[in-house]
Amino acid sequence: MLQRYDERNAGIQYWVNGNLLHRDQPGLSPFDSVVQGGDAVWEGLRLYRGAIFGLTEHLARLRRSALALGFTDIPSDDTIIAAITATLRANEMVDGVHIRLTLTRGVKVTSGMDPRLNQAGPTLIVLAEHKPPVYDTGGLTLATSSIRRPSPDVLDPKIHHNNLINSILAKIEANAAGADDALMLDQRGFVAETNATHLFAVIDGRLVTPTTAACPEGITRQTVLDLAARHDIPAVVRDVSLTEMYSSDEVFCTGTMGEIAAVTTIDGRRIGDGSVGPLTARVAKIYQEHAAANGVRLLDA
């Protein structure tokens, strides 16, 4: 699975600390912490007809992550929302847009790891692109990676940080295996997530999803759990083995960039009958309707 370039993004402008720049204009200092060591936190947002679904939850996670890393002078939600709105208006974007929101520790006075070298405050970056959900809704293929998701004693997954080498290494393996994405296990051998999304299985008529012991707290994942409760769909959060995934009736992944996407093959095993399952299709429809109707409005569509 390779995302396609959208020609509408050829002339987009992005935001860096109050400045709107053409995508081809460099806007980050080589002394910025995200360049020096991936020292930043990020969120992915989706715009539906002028409104962003889960904006409050995403900004809360961004703030929790920044506080956990000891960032200073974290911008207020109102400041961040104003930057997002200005970026969308500059690009005349109202629908079918994905926003990559990044907050770095900021520019250092000299190269080095020590956060005390950061004396200018954080850097806020808003990158908005015309981008519909990126996954093939007809069914994805996963390959289990040898790269494991770390547990909190190594690196707490509740910090939504920009150092994504762990995920990139897993994605490289998936590419080599001819799969769309990588399925990643935790250090105990239980399923954690993919390199980019959370996972759900349908087992005996109910949704089963791994705990967040070795993966981030997903906004889309939690929304699916909340909607399942509201629509009388049984759901449980627990450890899930790879064997259970192989033998499940359906599997799907969740995430802001791809919404709800069915998984039809894992490690060469066909999942269910190899097509998008009925519960996956139902959850996808419920989620899409909910997300489109319950966003924080920033623009008139």
HUDAKA-V881450 format. One record per backbone hydrogen bond with DSSP energy under -1.0 kcal/mol. CO is the residue of the C=O (numbers start at 1). NH is the residue of the N-H. If there is no record, write none. Layout:
# HUDAKA-V881450
((CO/NH) (CO/NH))
This chain:
# HUDAKA-V881450
((6/9) (7/10) (9/12) (12/23) (14/21) (15/126) (16/19) (19/16) (21/14) (22/25) (29/32) (31/108) (32/36) (33/37) (33/39) (34/38) (38/40) (39/105) (40/162) (41/103) (43/101) (45/99) (46/53) (47/97) (48/51) (50/298) (50/299) (51/48) (52/296) (54/58) (55/59) (56/60) (57/61) (58/62) (59/63) (60/64) (61/65) (62/66) (63/67) (64/68) (65/69) (66/71) (67/70) (76/80) (77/81) (78/82) (79/83) (80/84) (81/85) (82/86) (83/87) (84/88) (85/89) (86/90) (87/91) (88/93) (89/92) (94/50) (96/131) (97/47) (98/129) (99/45) (100/127) (101/43) (102/125) (103/41) (106/33) (114/117) (115/118) (117/109) (123/104) (124/17) (125/102) (126/15) (127/100) (129/98) (136/139) (140/264) (140/265) (141/180) (141/181) (142/267) (143/183) (151/154) (151/155) (156/159) (159/161) (160/42) (162/164) (164/168) (165/169) (166/170) (167/171) (168/172) (169/173) (170/174) (171/175) (172/176) (173/177) (174/179) (175/178) (181/143) (182/195) (183/145) (184/192) (184/193) (185/149) (186/189) (190/186) (193/184) (197/194) (198/254) (200/252) (201/208) (202/249) (203/206) (206/203) (207/236) (208/201) (209/238) (216/218) (218/222) (219/223) (220/224) (221/225) (222/226) (223/227) (224/228) (225/229) (226/230) (227/231) (228/233) (234/207) (236/209) (240/191) (241/245) (242/246) (243/247) (250/202) (251/263) (252/200) (253/261) (254/198) (255/259) (257/134) (259/255) (261/253) (262/140) (264/271) (265/142) (266/269) (269/266) (271/274) (277/281) (278/282) (279/283) (280/284) (281/285) (282/286) (283/287) (284/288) (285/289) (286/290) (287/291) (288/292) (289/293) (290/294) (296/52))
